[in-house]
Amino acid sequence: RQGAGGRRRTFDGLADQFLPGTFDPPAFSLRLSHKDVSLAVGLGRELGVPMRMANLALEELTEALNRGWGERDSRVAMLLQEERAGVKIAIPADQIKDVLENDGR
């Protein structure tokens, strides 16, 4: 069974989205990610469960959503940290492909 996330693991989008700085088209939109994390945080609050990391994640997603990035891939929120750090991560696709093809050789 595939499900919403399918068999896609957490870091599967690293090489094709985050490293080259490509967040369109979305694999899973920021808007939907924000909704899911909001529901989780709300449930935690309702049950009295501390959710410090989830609250931090929700803050990041909310800031990204407020920038109008709702229909972009949910990983677009990582651009906020790039901005804070004063760095830009954008590796050319051909370099990424070369590393992936030659990994372990």
C-alpha positions as CSV (number, residue, x, y, z in Angstrom):
1,R,0.0,0.0,0.0
2,Q,1.4,3.4,-1.0
3,G,-0.7,5.8,1.1
4,A,-0.3,9.6,1.0
5,G,3.5,9.5,1.5
6,G,3.9,6.3,-0.3
7,R,7.2,4.6,0.2
8,R,9.0,7.9,-0.1
9,R,11.4,8.2,2.9
10,T,12.2,11.5,4.7
11,F,15.4,12.3,2.8
12,D,14.4,11.0,-0.7
13,G,13.7,14.6,-1.9
14,L,17.1,15.9,-0.7
15,A,18.9,15.4,-4.0
16,D,16.0,16.5,-6.3
17,Q,14.6,19.4,-4.3
18,F,16.6,20.8,-1.4
19,L,20.1,20.6,-2.8
20,P,19.3,22.2,-6.2
21,G,16.9,24.6,-4.5
22,T,13.9,23.4,-6.5
23,F,10.6,23.4,-4.6
24,D,8.2,23.3,-7.5
25,P,6.2,21.3,-8.4
26,P,5.5,20.1,-4.8
27,A,5.7,16.5,-3.7
28,F,3.6,17.6,-0.7
29,S,2.5,21.2,-0.4
30,L,3.5,23.4,2.5
31,R,-0.2,24.2,3.0
32,L,-1.0,20.5,3.6
33,S,2.0,20.0,5.8
34,H,1.0,23.1,7.9
35,K,-2.5,21.6,8.3
36,D,-1.1,18.3,9.5
37,V,1.3,19.7,12.0
38,S,-1.4,22.1,13.2
39,L,-3.7,19.2,13.9
40,A,-0.9,17.3,15.7
41,V,0.0,20.3,17.9
42,G,-3.7,20.9,18.6
43,L,-4.2,17.2,19.7
44,G,-1.1,17.4,21.9
45,R,-2.4,20.5,23.5
46,E,-5.8,19.0,24.0
47,L,-4.3,15.9,25.7
48,G,-1.7,17.9,27.7
49,V,1.2,16.4,25.9
50,P,4.3,18.6,25.6
51,M,5.2,19.0,21.9
52,R,8.2,21.4,21.8
53,M,9.7,20.2,18.5
54,A,6.3,20.1,16.8
55,N,5.6,23.7,18.0
56,L,8.9,24.8,16.6
57,A,8.1,23.1,13.3
58,L,4.7,24.7,13.2
59,E,6.3,28.2,13.7
60,E,8.6,27.6,10.8
61,L,5.8,26.3,8.6
62,T,3.6,29.3,9.6
63,E,6.3,31.8,8.7
64,A,6.8,30.1,5.3
65,L,3.1,30.0,4.7
66,N,2.9,33.7,5.6
67,R,5.4,34.4,2.8
68,G,2.9,33.0,0.3
69,W,4.7,29.7,-0.2
70,G,1.7,27.5,0.5
71,E,1.5,25.8,-2.8
72,R,5.2,25.1,-3.0
73,D,6.8,21.9,-1.6
74,S,6.8,21.7,2.2
75,R,10.6,21.6,2.2
76,V,10.5,25.2,1.1
77,A,10.5,26.2,4.8
78,M,14.2,25.3,4.8
79,L,14.8,28.5,2.9
80,L,14.1,30.4,6.2
81,Q,17.1,28.8,7.8
82,E,19.3,29.5,4.8
83,E,18.2,33.2,5.1
84,R,19.0,33.3,8.8
85,A,22.4,31.7,8.2
86,G,23.2,34.0,5.3
87,V,23.9,31.1,2.9
88,K,22.3,29.9,-0.3
89,I,22.3,26.2,-1.1
90,A,21.8,25.5,-4.8
91,I,24.0,22.7,-6.2
92,P,23.8,22.2,-10.0
93,A,21.8,19.1,-10.9
94,D,24.6,17.6,-13.0
95,Q,27.0,17.7,-10.0
96,I,24.4,16.0,-7.8
97,K,23.8,13.4,-10.5
98,D,27.5,12.7,-10.8
99,V,27.9,12.2,-7.0
100,L,24.9,9.9,-6.8
101,E,26.0,7.8,-9.8
102,N,29.6,7.5,-8.5
103,D,28.8,7.1,-4.8
104,G,30.8,4.3,-3.3
105,R,33.2,3.8,-6.2
